[in-house]
Amino acid sequence: MNNLRLLTGLLSIILSSGGVCVYGQSVLTLEEIFESAEANSIQLRPSFTAQSEAEREISVARAGRLPDINASLSLSYIGDGFTTKRNFSDYQKAPIPHFGNTLSLNISQPLYTGGAVTNAIELAELKLTAARYATDFQRNNIRFQLAGFYLDIYKYRNLRTVVESNIAAAQKVLKEMKARYENGTALQNDITRYELLVSNLELQLVRINNTLEILNNNLVTIAGLPEGSVIIPDSTIIARVLPKEGIAWWQSEAETNSPSLSLARSGVEISRKAESLVRSERLPKIGLQAGWNIDGPILVEVPPINRNLSYWYVGLGVSYNISSLYKTNKSIAKSRVATQQAVETLEMERENLSLAVKADHVRYLEAYEELKTQQKSVELAERNYQTTSTRYSADMALITDMLDAANSKLDAEQQLVNARINIIYYYYKLLFTTGKI
């Protein structure tokens, strides 16, 4: 993409009218619209934030490899004790130093966790990959939505030109008709009926302008362009030579590039990794442990010793959750079912994608045939209109014939515009479905 051209286009919008901040018209290609949406669209921001969150989750999982360090300090008041015989007789008071203190420092470094830490890190990485695929999917959705608005704007701008041309032609005929009425060779009813045609065309023009305003607002908002911008589609889009590869090529591209299919594959990998994480609960945990404690007074002696006792230790710790032998089985069974569901979802997504690509490819080729038909229809409608107009001028045709010819010409021209746009639309629809947009 030409970033300089996009920047120039945006600046021309903002700096129009002699540098005053008044937004105006700007010609932007569809690719430049995509670039603007990538940088400015609010609808993409949640996806980017989800990616950032997934990246932080990897850092959290990797922290599981770091040692756990715990330090504690306590100060206390210790009351006097007493001693008795076993039958609670012969009470004697036992003075105890009243100030107590405890300071401890413990370090535990995991050496073997049964794969729990490694699996947790790999699971977080898979979630990040899935978040990226989800972002690609959302990006493609936005691009296809923008392509629809863009092509509709192009279509309705051309329809507006067609309607304006027909209004001008109808007003010309109406002017001639009024002249003939003054000469007594036309009826007032004929004039009224043609005025009705002009009125309907003018109403259609109003609706087209309103539709263009809505489409432009949608395009500008979603693409993150300056508010009030008026986008003029690049007219060369119709002249593009589009590929006509066979269905097998498109199916292969969809298998490789489709974000929805990649997201489903990630779902399978995430489920399998979660299953491994559950299995790790049945394995022992081994860690290196070290600590240092200082306590006072020494209360295990009678009478208590009013001194601090300090000691340290280093060793290996092994822990095993015996209850996992009968509790984890249920979690593993649940994880297996979740993995099976993810595999079935992947197959379903692959089938739906294949059907969608096939349908879009058929419509894409059909659009070319429709264009050929509409080009012929316009040629015939134009010829019929010219013939009918000549015959009407020679009093050899009725006003109803003129109305029918005008309506047929208008409809044929509108359908030709639609046919040209449909080719571009179904091409982008194929790109969207296969993940190549």
N, C-alpha and C positions, 0 to 999 in steps of 0.2 A: 504494500500500500504506500501511497505517496503521502507521508505525514505532512510534508510542506504544503501540499495542495489542500489537505483537510484544514490545516491551520489557516491558510489563506482564505478558504471558503468561510470559516467561522468568523474571521476578522472582518470579512466583507459584510457579514450580517450585522456585526456590532458597530462597525464604523461607517455605516452607510449614512447618507444625508450630511456629507461634509464633516464627518467626525462626531456627529451627535449620536448618542446611544439610542438609536432607533433601529429596531430589527427590520430587515427587509428580505428580499428573495435571494436565494442562493442555489446554484446548481451543484449538487453533490451526487457522487456515484453511490451505489448500494454498498460497496466495500468501505467507503468513507463513513457511511452511516454506521456500519458494523464497528468500525474503529472508535467512533464517538461513544457508542453504547458500551464498548469494552471498558472505556476509561471513565464514563460518567453515569451509566445507568444505575439507578437506585435498586432495580430489581436484581442486579447481580451481586450487590454488596453482601446480602446474607450468605450467599454461597462462598464468597471469599472469606468471610468471617468464620464459617464452618471449617474451611481448610486450615485457618490459623489455629482454631481450637484443636483440630486433629493433630497439628504439629506439636502443640503444647502437650497433648496427651502422650506423645512419644517420649518427650523429655521426662514426664512424670513416670512412665513405665521404666525408663532407663535408670531412674533414681533408685529403683529396687536393687540394683547392684552395689549401691553405696553402703557403707557400714551404718548401723544404727548406734548412736551415741546418746546415752542418757546420763544426766547429772542431777543429783538431788541434794538439798541441804535442809535440815530441819533443826530448830531450836525448841526446847521444851522445858517445862517445869515438872519435876518429878516429886511426888509427895512421899512422906515416910511410909515405910512398910511395917509389917509385924509378922511374928512367927507364932505358931501354936503346935501343940501335939496333934496327932492324927485325929484325935477325938475332939479337937478344937478347944482343948483346955490349956492351961499354962500360957496365957497370952503374954508376949514380950514385944515391946516396941523395937523396930529395926530402923535406925536412922539411915537415910540415903542422901547422898549429895543431890541437891535440888536442881541444879542446872544440867540439862542434858543436851547433847548435840550429836548430829549424824551428818556425815558428808560421804557421798558415794559417787563413783564414776564408773559406768559400765559401757563397754564397746562390744558390738556383735557384728561380725562380717560374714554374710552368707557365702558359703563355698559351693553348696549343692542344694538346689531347691526342687529337684525333680522336674526341672524344665519350666517351673512356674514363671520365673522372671523372664526367661528367654521367650516363652510363648506370649507373655503379656506384651513384651516389646514388639514382637512380630505381629501380634493382633492390632496394636496401635498403628503400626506401619500400614497394615492392610486397610484400616479404617481411613487413614490419610489418603490412600489410593482411591478408595471408594468416594471420599469427599471430592477428590479431583474429578472423578468421573461424573459425580452429581453436578459439579460446577460446569463441566462440559455440556451436560444434558440441558441445564438451565440456559447456558449461553446459546446453544443451538435453538432452543425454544424461542428465546428472545430474537435471535437473528431471523428465524422463519417468520415470526410475527411482524418484525420490521419489514421483511421482504414483501409480505402480504400488503402492508400499508403502502409501501413504496410503489409496488406495481398497481395497486388500486388507484393511487394518486395519478400515476401515468395514464391509466385507463380512463379515469374520469376527466382528466384534462383533455384527452383526445375526444372523448364523448362531448365535452363542452364545445370543442371546436366544430364537431359534426353538427351539433344542435344549432350553434350560432350560424353556421353556413346554411342550414335548412331554414332557419328563421329569415335570414336575408333573402333566400330564394323565394320563400313563401310570401314575404312582403312585396317582392318584385312582382310576383304573379298577382297578388292582391291589388297592387297599384294598376296593373294592366286591366284587371277585371273591373275596377271602378271606372276606368276610362271607357271601357266597352259598355258599362252600364249607362254612362252618360250618353253614349251613342245609341242606346236602345238595343244593344246586341247581347246583353247579359242581364240576369235576374238578380234582384236584391237578395234572394234566398241563397244564390251561389256565393255572393259576397259574405253573407253571414256565416255560412258553413266554412269558408276559408279563414275568416276572422277567428272562428272557433279553433281551427287548426293552429293558427299563430299563437293564440292564447294558451293552448295546451303545450306548445313547444316552449313558450316563455316560462310556464310553470315547471316544466321539466328542467329548464336551465336553472331555475331557483333551487330546485332539489339537488341538482348536480353541484352547485356552488356550496350548498350547506354540507353535502357529503364530503366535498373536498376540504372544507374547514375542519370537520370532525377527524378525517383521516390525517390531515397535517398536524393537528394538535396531538393525536395519539402518537404519531411518528416522532415529533419533536420531544414529547415528554419522555417516552421510553428510551429514546436514543440519548437523552441528556443534553440536548441542544438548547441554546438560549431561548427563553420563552418569547413567543411572538415571531419566531423565525418562520419563513415560508419556504418550503423545500420544493425545488423544481427538479424532477427526475432527469437523469442524463439520457438524452434521446438516443444515444448510441446503443443502449441496452437492447433495443429491438434488432439491431443489425448484427448482434453477436452470432457467431457460428457455434452452435451448441453440439456436443457430441451425441452420437446415436449408438453407443455401445449396446451389446446384447444383454439380456437379462442375467446371464451367468456372471458377467463382469460386475454388474451392480450388486448381485447377491454376494460375491466375493468381497467387494468393498464394504458392504454392510457388516459382514462377519468380522472384518478387521477394524472398522472405524466406529461402529455404532456405540455411543456412550451408554445407551440403555442396556445393550448386551454386555458391555464391559462391566457395568454396574451389577448386573445379575451374576457374572462370573466372580466378581469381588465378594458378593454375598455368599457364594459357595465356599470360597477360600476363608472368609471370616468365620463361617459356621464350623468348618473343619478345624481351624485354629482354636476356636472356643472349646471344641470337643477335646483337643489335646490339653488345653488348660485345665479342664475339669479332671482329666485323667491324672494330671500331676498331683492332685490332692491325695492320691493313694500312695505316693512315694515319700520316703523319709526326707527330712531337711537336716542338713549338716552346716554348721557355722563355726567360725573361730570366735572365741569369747575371751575378753580380758576385762579386768575391773580392779578398782581400788576403793576401799572403804575405811573410814575412820569414825569410831563411835566412842562416846563417853557419857557417863561413867561406865565402868565395867560392872554390870548388874548380875552376872552369872556367879559371882563370888559372894560369899556371906562372911563377914560384912562386905558390901560393895566397895570396889576400889575406885577412888576418885581420880582416875586417870583416863586418857584416851587410848583405845586399842586400834591400831592401824594394821591392815593386811591387804595384799594384792594377790591376783591369780591370773593365769593364762591357761587356756585349754580348748578342747573341741567339744561342741555341744551337738547332740543328736536328738531330734524330736520326731515323733511319729504319732499321727492322729489315728488311734486304733478304731475309732468310730467310723472312719472313712471306709472301712472294709464293708460296712453294711449300709452306710448312708450315701456314698458316692455312686453306687450302682444306679440309683434312680436318676441322679443328675446326668450320668453318662447316657442313659437310655433317652432322656429328654434331648440331649445334645445331638444324638444320632438322628432323632426324628426331625430336629431343626435343620440338620445337614441335608437330609433327604428332601425336605420341603424346599430348601435352597436349590438343590439340583433340579427338582421338578419345575421350579420357577424359571430357572435358566432355560430349560427345554421349551417351556411355554413361551418365553420371550423370544427365543430363536424362531419358533414357528410363527408367532405373530409378526416378527420382523420380516420373515420370508414372504408372508402373505402381503404385507404392506408394500414391500419393494415391488412385488409382482404387479399389484394394483396400480401403483404410481407409474411404473414403466409402461403399462398398457395405456394409461391416460396420457402419458407424455407422447407416445407415438400417435395416439388418437388426435392430439392437439395439432399435429402437422397435417393430418388428413382434413381436420376441420378448417384449417387455414386455407387449404386448396379449394375447399368447397365454398367458403365465404368469399374468397377472391373472385370466383366465378359468379357468385350471387350478386356481388357489387357490380360487376361488369354488366350483368343482365339487367339489374335494377336501374342502373344509370341509362342504359340503352332504352329501356321501357319508359323511363321518365322523359327522356328527350323526345321519343316518338310520340308519347301522349301529349306532351306540351305543344309539339308542332301541330298535332291533329286538333288540339283544343283551340289553338290560335286560328286554325282554319275552320272552326265550327264543325269539326268532324268527331269530337269527343265530348262527353258530359263532364260536369264538375266532379261527379263521383269518381270518374276515371282518373282525374287529376289528383284527387285526394288519395285514392288507392296507390297511385304511382309514387306520390310523395312519401306516403307512409312506408311503402315497400323499400324505397331508396334509403330512407332514414334507418329503418330496421336493419337493412343489409350493411350499411356503413358501421352501425353500432356493433353488429355481430363480428365484423371484420376486425375492429379494434379489440374486441374481447378475445378473438381467436389468436391474435398476435401476442397478447398478454398471457393467454393460457399456456402457450409454449414455454415462456419464461417461468411462469408460476410452477408448472409441473416439473420443470427442470430443477428449480430450487426445492420443490417438494421431495424430489428424489435425493438431492443433496442432504436435505434435512433427515430423511428417513435412514439414509446410509451413514449419517454422521460426518459428512464431508462439507457441510455448509460453512 
